[in-house]
């Protein structure tokens, strides 16, 4: 943990987490989550020069799909502050966090990889949903001073722990695919239902197509040797 590269990686990860909180408060969840899930494409590309992994033609095609989907979303997505969450939102998210902690604790030693992947994905979704429900009128500092900040951090710890456990007991592709799908679909549905995440009528189908294309590329990259090498 005290190696320079590890410390740099932790610092970058922490900075990206804080930036994602701002994005959650200002953009539709389906847009932010798709962009975050697409980070697997960056991992695959960087694994070629840094880990001496050979990029397959199918991996290159998947990376292009991810890029095409992200470009489509970038052209369609706009700032869209969330509406105030419904009464009981804090209690509901906190209860969800406790439920995930209990399941992770009970099954930690003997659970299957798909369970840990699912827990991790739901926890990542919880981070997004809880952050979307915060009040960012006073900026990032105000967001971090709200009770929901504790829930957000809790979801983040559960997501990280469950994902590492999923990699320990099962294939990388399974964990990566579960996280990519669930962390995009669940927040997208919640965002539309609770926070008014919408697009103009003529943009709904192009946006949906962009998400599907990018997500398909992410799932394919989950099976890439580059992803396996980076996770190892």
N, C-alpha and C positions, 0 to 999 in steps of 0.2 A: 504493500500500500504506500510505502514511502519512496518508491522509485519515481524519478522525475516524469516519465511518460504516464504513469498511473495518475499522478497528481495533476498533470496537465489535462488528462482525459476527464478526470472528475470535475475540474474547474470548467471545462467546456460544457460538460453535461449539465452542470448546475446553472450556467448562464443560459443554456438553451431551454432549460425548464422554466426559468423566470420569463424569458421571452415568450414561451408558449402560453403562459398565463395571460399575458397581455393580448395575444392573438385570440384566445378563447373568449375573452370579454368583448372583442370587437368584430369578430368574423363568424359566419355560420360554422357550426361544428363539423359538418360534412367536409367543408373546405380545409379546415385546419387539420383534422384527423387524417385526411387523405395525404396531405403534404407530409405529415409526420411519419405515416406508414411508408411513404416512398423513400424514406432515408435508407432503406435496405438497398436501393439502387446505388447510392453513394458508397455503401459498404462494399458492394460487389466491384465497383469500378476501382476503388482504392486498393482492394485486395490484390489486384493484378500487379501493380508495381511494388507494393510494400510486402506482400506475402508470397510473391512469385507464383501466383495462381493463373492458370491459363483460362481466358474467357471463351466460353463456348459460343457458337453462333446463336443458340437459343437464349443464352444469357444476354447477348447483345440486343436481340430482338425484344426481350422483356424490358431491358433498360429503356429502349426507344418507346415502348408502350407506356412506361411510367412517365417519361418525359412528355409524351404527347398528351396524356391525361392531365398532367400538371399544367401544361400550357393552356389547355382548354379551360381548366378551372381558374387559372389566373386571369383569363380574358373575361370570364363570367362572374367571378366572385367580387363582391363589393363590401365595404364596411357596413356592418349591420348590428348595432348594439342590441343586446338581448333585452327582452322585457323582464320585469321583476318576477322572480320565481314564485310559484304558488305557496300558500301557507303550508307549513310542515316540511318544506324542502330540506332544511337543515337536518331535521330529525330523520327524514327518509334517507338522505345520503349517509348520515352517521350510522344508521342501522344497517345499511348495505355494507358499509366498511366493516362493522363488527361481524356481520355474517361471513364475509370473505376471510377475515382473520381467523374465525373459528374453524371454518372448513380447511384453511391452509394449515392450521396448527394440528388438527385432528389427523389429517391425511399426509402430513409432511414426510413421514418416514416410509409409508407404504403406498402412497398414491401413484396412479399412472401418469404418464407424461401429458396426455390430453387434458387431464384435470388441472394440472399446474398451468398448462398453456391457457386454458379457459379462465382460470382465476386471474392470471396475469392480464389477460385481455380485458376482462371485466373491470379490473382495478385501473387499468389505463383509461378505460372508458369513464370510470368514476372520477378520475382526475379532470378530464375534459368537462364532464357535466357539472361537477362542483364548481370549477373555475368559471364556467359560463354563468353560473348563478350568483357570482360575486358582484359587488358594486365597485366599478372602477372609476367612478367620478373623480376621486382624488388621486388617481394614478396607481402605480404598482404598490407603493408603500401602504396605501389604504387597503388594497386587496389582501396584503399579507397580515394586516392587523384585524381582519374579520375572523369570526369563529370558523367559517368555512375553510380558512387556511389550514387549520389543524387537520380537517378531513382530507384536504387535498394532499398534504404531506403523507398522511396515513395511507391513502390509496397508492401514492408513489412508492412507498416502502414495500407494500404488499405486492405491487406489480413487479418490482425489481426482484424481490425474493422468489416469487413464484416462477418468474421467467428463468432465473438461474437454475432453479430446481428442475424445471422442465427440460433444460439442456442437459442436466446431469443424468436423468433417467430415460430420456427418449431422443429421437432424431431431431436435429435442428429444424428441418423442414416442417415438422408437425407444429412445433412451438411458434415458428415464424408465421406460418399460414394462419393459425388460429388467432394470433394477435392481430395480424393485418386485417382479417375479416371482421372480427368482433369489435375491435377498437374503432373501426370506421362506421359499421352498420348501427350499433347500439347508440352511440352519441348522435348520429345523424337523425335517427327516429326520435330520440328525446328532444333534440334541438328543434325539430319541426313541431312536435307536440306541445312543448312547454315554453319555448323561447321565441317562437315566431320566425325561425330560420326559413326564409322563403326566397324564391327567385321570381322574376317576371314570368308570366305564363309561357312566353315563347322560348324561355331559356331553360326550362325544367328538363326537357329531354336531352339537350346537349350537355347539361351539367351531369345528369345521370350517366350518360354515355362516357363522359370524361372520368367519372369516379370508377365505373366498371372497368374501363381500359387500364387505368392506373393500378387499381386493386388487382386485376388479373396479372399484370406484370409483377407486382409485389409477391403474389402467391408463387408464381413461377420462379422468381429469384430465391424464394425460400428453399428451393431444391438445388440451388447452385452450389458447386464445390467451393466457390469463393465465400458464400455465406457460411458454409460449414467450417472453412478454415478460419474465418474471422471470429466465429463463435467458440472455436476450440482454444 
